[in-house]
């Protein structure tokens, strides 16, 4: 199979989208050749059967110029490929549809977000399938949706069982944005400190949008107000190639996100051998009660103390290996595309 992939960013150093380089490497093992059209291209290292094309965002190209490049690259690649896989951006499906139709190429979309907007609704009309991680990860009502799990590189995120220590190392990762509800974690941290519980919290990630930056400053002010500077540390963004090292530095991964979809970072932490605590409803049917919590600071503090006494749980990693392995995900996608 010769596959065309359309994506936002190719850069193994990126803290948010760097993981997709791993996807492309797995695709290259299952397909004869891969052509990738990416809006932004940074650092990568792919096999010889992968060809990368940039729309020029990294060079400061305007959106009009990027769109021109998009169509130019479609004309260059569509005659040579068998199918198209679009990662996360329904707009590329909509913009490319007339040309996909002319060349009679089938299109497949990967989408994991609770937002159901007009672009997604339009894209659904044009694609063969929409692949997603869980029932909550794509809330569009459609017979085209196929739930196939996340793609976690289980070789990268190796399990490192931890011995119980006096100080509990709590970590979290992801974009610094209001939807992550970090203020609740700060409130819980204050309760823990008042109980003389020995802990530290490290949060990896950075704000991106202007509202994120405002939120980030509010969090820093709240930490000062609660006198928690010695307990909570924002460590900034971590390149994806090093994020496994960050996970290995922790004992407990916390996530109080309102994304509604299955958060990939939680699965990465589970694969790394960490205990987890989350309020994300997508995990409610997956995790036992001790790993799931309401967004209540007192309840969170209580469960953190309880988990500090818990043993290593190999079942958390086993679940990721069985249901969210990157290799198995790509094999499923390629198989479904071939049999359409």
N, C-alpha and C positions, 0 to 999 in steps of 0.2 A: 504493500500500500504506500502511496505517496500522499502525504498529508500537509495541508496548509494550516498553520496555527496563527491566529490573530490575537494579540495581547497588548497590555498596557506598557509593560516594562520588562526589559531583560537586563538584570544587573545583580550579580551574586552578592554584591555588597549592600544591597538595599535591605533595610530592616523589615519592611512589610512584604514586599513582593519578590524578595530574593529566592524564596522557596520554589518559584516557578522554573528556575533553571534546572532544578532536580526533576521536575515534571518532563521537561524537554529531553533530558538525558534518558529517561525511561521510555518516552515515546520513540526515541531514536533506536531503542533496542527492539521495538515491536513493529516498526515500519521500515520500508525500504529507503525512504528519504523524507526529510522534514524541511519545509520552508516556513520561516517564521517572519511575520510582519509585526513589528513592535513600534509603538509610539515613541518610546525612549529606549536607547540601547547604551548600556554601560559595559561593565566587565563580565566576560563569560568564557567558558572553556568547554566546547562541545565536540562530539565526534565528527568525522568527515562527512557523514551523511546529513548533517544539519547546516542549513544556509540561513543566515540572519540578514534581514532587511529593516532599516530604520525609517520612520516617518520624519525624523529630524528634530524631535522635541529637545533632545540633549544639546542640539546646536542652536537652540532658540528660534527654530522655524515657527512662523505664525500658524494658526489653526487652518487658514485657507491653504497655505503651502503644504501642511501636513495632509490635508484632504486630497490635494492634487497628487501628492506622492502615493497616497493610499490607492487611488484609482490606477495610477501608473504601475504600481507593483502588482495590483490585481491582474491587469492585462498581461503582465510579464509571467505570472505564476499560474493563473487559472488553467491555461491549456495543458499544463504539465502534471496537475495533481488529480487525486481521486475524490477527496472530500475536504471540508473545511471545519476546523474546530476553533470556536471563538471563546476566549476566556474572560468571563465576568462582565463584559461591556456589550449590552444588547444593541447599543447604537451602531456598532460596526456591522451587525447583522442587517439592520435597517438600511444603512448607507450602501452596503454592498449587494443587497438583494437583486437589483436589476441585472447586475453582471453575473452573479451566481446563477441566475435563471437563464441568461443567454448561453452560458457555458454548461448548463445542466449539471451543476455540482450541488451535492447535498451538504447542508450546513447543520452543525451541532453546537449547542451553547452550554457552557458550564456557568452556573449562577448560584451563589450562596449569599443571600441578603434578604432581610425581611421586607424590604421595600418592593412594592408592586406598582411600578409607574407605567406611563404610556409607552415608553421605549421598550420595556419588557413585554407589554401586551402586544405591541406591533411585531417584535422579534418572534414571539411565539407563533405567529401566523406563518412565518417563513422558514422556521427550522424543522428538522425531522424529529429531534429530541432535545430536551433540556435536562442535562445531567446536574444533580445536586447532591449534597452530603446527607441530608436528613429531611424528614417531613416538614420541619420548621424552617429549613434553610431556603426554601422557595415556596412562597405562599400563594402563588398564582394557581388558579384552578384550571388544570389542563391535563388531558390524557397523554400529553407528550412528555411529561415529567418522569424522569427515571432516578430513583434514589439509589446511589451506589457508594455512599460513604465518602470520607475525606481521604486525602492522599498524604499520609505521614511517612517520612523516610525513616523506617524503623532501624536501619543500620546507622544512620547519623545519630538518632536519639536512643542511644544504648542505655539500658537500665543500670543504675549504680545504687544498689541498696545502701541506705544510710543507717549508721548506728545512732541511738538516741543521745543527744547532747544536752547540756544544761541550757544553752541558748538555742531557741528555735529560729531557724532562718526561713523567713517568709518571703516569697518572691511573686511578682506579677509582671506581665509583659503585654505590650500592645500600644497602639496609638493613644496619646493622652487626649482624651475627648470626654465630654459630659456623659456619653452613653456608657462609659466604663464605671461610673459611680465610685470613684476613688475617695470621695469625701466620706462615704460610709466606712471604708476601711480605716480612714484616719480617726473617725469616732470610735471604732472598735479598738484601735491601737491605744487610745487614751484610757479606755476601760482596762485594757491589759496592763498598762503601766501603773494604773492606780492599784491593781491587784498585786503589784511587784512581780509580775510574770516576766521572765527573761526572754527577750525576743529582739529581732531586727527585721526591718522590711526594706527590700530593694525593688524598685519599680523601673523596668526598662521600657523605653519608648520616648516619643517626642510629640509635641503638638504640631499639627499641619495647618489647619484652617485658622482664620483669625479668631473664631469663637473658641477654638481649642487653646490658643495662646492665652486668651482671657481666663479660661477655665484653669489652665496650668498655674497662672499667677494666684488665683483664688485658693488653689490647693496649697501652694507654698505659704501663703498667708495664714491659712488654717493650721498648718503644721506649727508655725511659730506661735500662734495664739494658744494652741494646745500644749506647747512646750515639748514637742516631739522631735526636735531637730536631731537628737541623739538616737532616735529609733527608726526614722523613715528617711530613705535616701533615693532620690531620682537619679538614676545612673545614665540617662540619655539613651539614644538609639544604639542598638547593637547590630552590626552586620549579620545577616542571616547565617553566613558561614561560621559565625562564632556563637550563635544563640544556644547551641547545645551545651557549651561550656558554662553559660549563664545558668541554665537549668540545673546543671550538676552542682552549682554552688548553693542550691536551696534544699530545704526539707519539705516545705509545703507551698503549693502554688494556689493562689487565690484569684477568683474571677467573679465579679459582681456585675457583669455586663448586661445591658438591656437589648443586645442585638437580636435575641430571640432565635438565632440560628446557632448551630453547633460550633463553638469557638475552637478554631484549630489550635490555638495556644494551649488550651486545656489538654487536648489530646497529645500534644508534643510533651507536655509535662508528665502526663501519665506514662507515655512511652519511655521517659527518662527515669522512671522509678520514683517520682515524687508522689506524695499524697496530695490530694486536691480538695478545695472547698469552693463551691460555686453556687450562685443563685440563678444561673441561666436555665430557663425552663426546658431548653432542648436536651439537657442532661438528666431531667427528672426521672425518666423511665430507664435510664442507663445505670446511674450511680446509686449506691445504697444510701440510706437516709443520713448516715454519718458524714457523707461528702457533700450533701446538699443542704442549703440554708436559705432562709428568707433574708431580705435586705434589711435586717434589723441589727444594729451595732452590738447590742447586748447578746443576742443569740449567736452572732458571729464570734464574739469574744469567747463565749462558752465552748463553741465547737472547736475553735483554735486550740484552746487549752486541752480539750479531750483528744484531739488529733496529735498533740505533742507527745502523748503517752501511747499512741497507737504504733503497732508494728508495721514494717514494710509490707505492702500488699501487692504481690505479683499479679493478682487478678486484674489490676488496672492496666498494666502493660499488655497482658494477654488479650484484653478486649480490643486494644488498639491494633495489635498484630493481626487479630482475626478479622476485624471489621473495617479497618482504615489503613491498611498497608498501601503505600504508594505503588508498588509493583503490581499488586492485584487490581488496584483502581485503573491503572493504565491498560492492563490486559482486558478488563471489562469494557472500557471505552472503545478500544480498538475492535474487540469482538462484536460489540453492538453496531459499530459503524460498518463493519464488513458484511454483516448479515441484514442490513437494511435493504 
